[in-house]
Amino acid sequence: QGCLNYDLHVSADDPGLLVFHENWTTKADLDNHLASPHIDAFRGVAGELLAEPPNITLWSEAKA
């Protein structure tokens, strides 16, 4: 709920470098997603799958 888009991007220079770009309706929707069971399960196996821990950076759209 609240996810407007969830897009995977791959680096043109390093195909092993991935970025998820997500847009959420509200910060509360994102917080609920991050606290969900499937994200918690991912955290449990992330160390085995990723070269380094995920880095989550929050951004907001620049309005003119």
Backbone torsions as a table, in degrees:
resi	resn	phi	psi	omega
1	GLN	NA	134.1	175.6
2	GLY	90.9	-7.8	179.9
3	CYS	-82.9	119.0	179.6
4	LEU	-85.0	-38.6	173.4
5	ASN	-157.8	155.5	-175.7
6	TYR	-147.0	92.3	-170.4
7	ASP	-115.4	135.0	177.1
8	LEU	-95.4	130.4	177.3
9	HIS	-121.2	144.6	179.6
10	VAL	-117.3	135.5	179.2
11	SER	-62.0	136.9	176.3
12	ALA	-69.7	-25.0	-177.8
13	ASP	-94.1	-25.7	-176.1
14	ASP	-141.9	98.8	-176.5
15	PRO	-63.8	-9.3	176.3
16	GLY	-89.2	-3.7	-179.4
17	LEU	-101.2	118.0	-175.0
18	LEU	-119.3	148.2	174.8
19	VAL	-134.0	129.5	168.7
20	PHE	-94.7	127.6	174.9
21	HIS	-110.1	119.7	-175.9
22	GLU	-125.7	144.7	171.4
23	ASN	-122.3	131.2	-177.4
24	TRP	-121.0	146.3	179.7
25	THR	-61.9	-45.9	179.6
26	THR	-140.0	160.9	175.3
27	LYS	-63.2	-35.2	178.2
28	ALA	-62.2	-39.3	177.0
29	ASP	-62.9	-43.1	177.2
30	LEU	-62.8	-46.0	179.7
31	ASP	-59.4	-40.9	177.0
32	ASN	-63.4	-40.8	177.5
33	HIS	-61.7	-46.5	-178.1
34	LEU	-66.3	-22.1	178.5
35	ALA	-95.6	3.5	-175.4
36	SER	-75.7	156.8	-178.6
37	PRO	-58.6	-37.9	-177.3
38	HIS	-71.7	-31.6	175.6
39	ILE	-72.6	-38.8	176.3
40	ASP	-61.4	-40.8	177.5
41	ALA	-64.2	-39.8	177.6
42	PHE	-61.5	-43.6	178.6
43	ARG	-57.0	-32.9	-179.3
44	GLY	-67.5	-26.2	-179.2
45	VAL	-113.9	-3.0	-175.2
46	ALA	-57.8	-38.6	-179.5
47	GLY	-60.2	-30.9	179.0
48	GLU	-80.0	-22.4	-172.9
49	LEU	-102.9	-24.6	-171.9
50	LEU	-113.9	147.9	177.7
51	ALA	-71.2	-28.7	177.5
52	GLU	-149.7	160.2	-178.7
53	PRO	-61.5	149.9	177.7
54	PRO	-61.2	146.0	176.4
55	ASN	-114.6	113.0	-179.4
56	ILE	-100.9	122.5	178.2
57	THR	-121.3	127.8	178.9
58	LEU	-94.2	135.3	-179.4
59	TRP	-128.7	161.1	170.9
60	SER	-131.8	151.0	-177.5
61	GLU	-66.1	133.8	176.0
62	ALA	-79.2	120.8	-180.0
63	LYS	-96.2	139.1	-179.7
64	ALA	-75.8	NA	NA
